[in-house]
Amino acid sequence: MNFKTTILLVIVLLILVGGYFFGTRQSAEPAAPTDQDRVVKLQDSDVKTISITPPGGQAVVMERTDGGEWNITAPVTAKAEKWTVEDLVGSLTSLNSRGKTDVKDADRSALGLDDPTRVVLTDKDGKKIELAFGSRSAVGDSTYVQTGDSKSAEVVAADILEKLDEPLKKYRSTSLADVSSSDVKQFVLTRPEDTLEVEKRDSKWVMKSPEQMPLETFQVMDIVSTMSNLRANEFVAEEASDLAKYGLDKPRYSLKLSTDAPATQPSDPAPSYTEIRLGSYDDIRRQNVFAMVGDSGPIAKVSATVINTLAKKPLEMRARDVLEIDPDTVNSISISTLIPATTQPTTREASESSLMVVRNEAAELQGPPAPATGPA
């Protein structure tokens, strides 16, 4: 057997071995799920409401608004965190069945379907899809879900159970103040030591009281942004009752934000405010303080670090600009230098010099000189 024949046989053998392994791998890979495997035959955008009832708990109902936002309508009325709810919707509508198992009365307890987590999806036409989720299987990362009054249960990935646990805590928006920091035009900050009145005139922030002074924009926006984006670490009460318990009847700090422009005439209407109150610390560690927006609640715990932002002294906020001149209005610059007389280390008489630079308006009108057309 010559060398060329040996090389040819080796190449043929490699092709056969590669084809065998490729075919084996292809056959081992599961087929991609199809629409037939989907448990919920519904598009994400068609879901109008979601109701989640944990075992032995209250139903948490979320509804999509016409603008695409999500609100919680039961057991409390509150805003929902849009991206988390849409992630839940996507997980439910993309559930794929890994198989089926018949459900008999004796099996319901073993599958966790005797006291399931119940989910009801309603589409924009009012059609409902009812799902009952059981427990996590002992073998494999799977769980069981019954659709409607079906006598069998679909086997699906168990990670959906994490999204259905504690739904009110998971999907409620923790944002407290429904105010955009860029829209705020004035505020009143009441503190133990003083009350600051601040407003925006044109694009500049100024303090009206207790002193009149220009303010640094970044210092003011630090306060506005921190408070308008305030988020709850925990909700402790849904209604504004027993405020003294939380130190909110006489708050330590109160910030009233307004999106109305400052009044320029005595006859201008009074601005409307959104008030954010900070009360007492929740415990001796002083990591959180009680907070409430408006007069009706809810009452929440927020990070106590917000107090550092509100404790700025007026002089800290004062603008650092010494002089403000529009460069386009400057026509001349004069620089005078005065050198005093000295006797050490040598004698030198006093001297004075001046330099003046004047804007050449004619040169500006003419523009830059034309480029040369020949040798200089």
Backbone hydrogen bonds, N-H to C=O, Kabsch-Sander energy under -0.5 kcal/mol:
donor,donor_aa,acceptor,acceptor_aa,energy
6,T,2,N,-1.6
7,I,3,F,-2.1
8,L,4,K,-2.1
9,L,5,T,-2.2
10,V,6,T,-2.1
11,I,7,I,-2.1
12,V,8,L,-2.1
13,L,9,L,-2.4
14,L,10,V,-2.3
15,I,11,I,-2.0
16,L,12,V,-2.2
17,V,13,L,-2.5
18,G,14,L,-2.6
19,G,15,I,-2.3
20,Y,16,L,-1.9
21,F,17,V,-2.4
22,F,18,G,-2.4
23,G,19,G,-2.2
24,T,20,Y,-2.4
25,R,21,F,-2.5
26,Q,22,F,-2.4
27,S,23,G,-2.1
28,A,24,T,-1.5
29,E,25,R,-1.6
37,D,34,T,-1.3
38,R,34,T,-0.6
38,R,35,D,-0.8
39,V,95,L,-2.5
41,K,39,V,-0.6
42,L,40,V,-1.7
46,D,43,Q,-1.3
47,V,43,Q,-0.6
47,V,44,D,-1.5
48,K,122,T,-3.4
49,T,122,T,-1.7
50,I,62,M,-2.4
51,S,120,V,-1.9
52,I,60,V,-2.4
53,T,118,R,-2.9
57,G,54,P,-2.3
60,V,52,I,-2.8
61,V,59,A,-0.6
61,V,74,A,-2.2
62,M,50,I,-2.9
63,E,71,N,-2.9
64,R,48,K,-2.9
65,T,69,E,-3.2
68,G,65,T,-1.7
71,N,63,E,-2.5
72,I,78,A,-3.4
73,T,61,V,-2.5
73,T,71,N,-0.5
74,A,61,V,-1.1
78,A,72,I,-1.9
78,A,76,V,-0.7
80,A,70,W,-2.4
81,E,171,Y,-2.5
82,K,80,A,-0.8
85,V,81,E,-2.0
86,E,82,K,-2.5
87,D,83,W,-1.6
88,L,84,T,-1.8
89,V,85,V,-2.6
90,G,86,E,-2.4
91,S,87,D,-1.9
92,L,88,L,-2.3
93,T,89,V,-2.6
94,S,90,G,-1.0
95,L,92,L,-1.1
97,S,37,D,-3.0
98,R,155,V,-4.0
99,G,155,V,-0.5
101,T,153,A,-2.0
103,V,151,K,-2.5
104,K,102,D,-0.6
107,D,104,K,-1.3
108,R,104,K,-1.1
111,L,107,D,-2.0
112,G,108,R,-0.6
112,G,109,S,-0.8
113,L,108,R,-2.4
114,D,108,R,-0.9
117,T,133,F,-2.2
118,R,53,T,-2.2
118,R,116,P,-0.6
119,V,131,L,-2.7
120,V,51,S,-2.3
121,L,129,I,-2.6
122,T,49,T,-2.1
123,D,127,K,-2.6
124,K,46,D,-1.2
126,G,123,D,-2.0
129,I,121,L,-2.6
131,L,119,V,-3.2
132,A,146,Q,-2.2
133,F,117,T,-2.8
134,G,144,Y,-3.4
135,S,111,L,-2.1
137,S,142,S,-3.2
142,S,140,G,-1.8
143,T,156,V,-2.4
144,Y,135,S,-0.6
145,V,154,E,-2.0
146,Q,132,A,-2.4
148,G,130,E,-2.6
148,G,146,Q,-0.6
150,S,147,T,-1.8
153,A,101,T,-3.0
154,E,145,V,-2.9
155,V,99,G,-2.7
156,V,143,T,-2.3
156,V,154,E,-0.6
158,A,141,D,-1.5
160,I,157,A,-0.9
161,L,158,A,-1.8
162,E,159,D,-0.7
163,K,159,D,-0.7
164,L,160,I,-0.8
164,L,161,L,-0.6
165,D,161,L,-0.7
170,K,166,E,-2.1
171,Y,167,P,-2.5
172,R,168,L,-1.2
173,S,79,K,-2.7
176,L,230,L,-2.5
177,A,230,L,-0.6
178,D,176,L,-0.6
179,V,177,A,-1.5
179,V,228,S,-0.5
183,D,180,S,-1.6
184,V,180,S,-0.6
184,V,181,S,-0.8
185,K,258,S,-2.8
186,Q,258,S,-1.4
187,F,198,V,-2.6
188,V,256,K,-1.8
189,L,196,L,-2.6
190,T,188,V,-0.6
190,T,254,S,-3.0
191,R,189,L,-0.5
191,R,194,D,-3.1
196,L,189,L,-2.9
197,E,209,S,-2.5
198,V,187,F,-2.5
198,V,196,L,-0.5
199,E,206,V,-2.4
200,K,185,K,-2.8
201,R,199,E,-0.6
201,R,204,K,-3.1
202,D,200,K,-0.6
204,K,201,R,-2.6
206,V,199,E,-2.6
207,M,213,M,-2.9
208,K,197,E,-3.0
209,S,197,E,-1.2
213,M,207,M,-1.2
213,M,211,E,-0.7
215,L,205,W,-2.6
216,E,317,M,-3.0
220,V,216,E,-1.9
221,M,217,T,-2.9
222,D,218,F,-1.2
223,I,219,Q,-1.1
224,V,220,V,-2.3
225,S,221,M,-2.9
226,T,222,D,-1.7
227,M,223,I,-2.1
228,S,224,V,-2.6
229,N,225,S,-1.7
230,L,227,M,-1.2
232,A,174,T,-2.7
233,N,301,K,-3.5
234,E,301,K,-1.1
236,V,299,I,-2.4
237,A,299,I,-1.7
240,A,296,S,-0.9
241,S,239,E,-2.0
245,K,242,D,-1.2
246,Y,242,D,-0.5
246,Y,243,L,-1.2
247,G,244,A,-0.9
248,L,243,L,-2.4
249,D,243,L,-0.5
252,R,278,L,-1.5
253,Y,278,L,-1.5
254,S,190,T,-2.0
255,L,276,I,-2.4
256,K,188,V,-2.5
257,L,255,L,-0.6
257,L,274,T,-2.5
258,S,186,Q,-2.2
268,D,265,Q,-1.9
274,T,257,L,-2.7
275,E,273,Y,-0.6
276,I,255,L,-2.7
277,R,275,E,-0.5
277,R,292,M,-3.1
278,L,253,Y,-2.7
279,G,290,F,-3.2
280,S,246,Y,-2.2
282,D,288,N,-2.0
286,R,283,D,-1.4
289,V,302,V,-2.4
290,F,280,S,-2.3
291,A,300,A,-3.0
292,M,277,R,-1.7
293,V,298,P,-0.6
294,G,275,E,-2.7
297,G,293,V,-0.5
299,I,237,A,-3.0
300,A,291,A,-2.6
301,K,234,E,-3.1
302,V,289,V,-2.7
304,A,287,Q,-2.6
306,V,303,S,-1.4
307,I,304,A,-1.7
308,N,305,T,-0.8
309,T,305,T,-0.8
310,L,306,V,-1.5
311,A,307,I,-1.3
312,K,309,T,-0.8
316,E,313,K,-0.9
317,M,313,K,-1.3
318,R,314,P,-0.9
319,A,214,P,-2.3
329,T,326,D,-1.9
330,V,327,P,-1.3
333,I,357,V,-2.8
335,I,355,L,-3.5
337,T,353,S,-3.3
339,I,337,T,-0.5
339,I,351,S,-2.9
342,T,348,R,-2.1
348,R,342,T,-2.8
351,S,339,I,-2.3
353,S,337,T,-2.6
355,L,335,I,-2.5
357,V,333,I,-3.2
359,R,331,N,-3.5
361,E,359,R,-1.2
364,E,360,N,-1.8
365,L,361,E,-2.1
366,Q,362,A,-2.2
367,G,363,A,-1.8
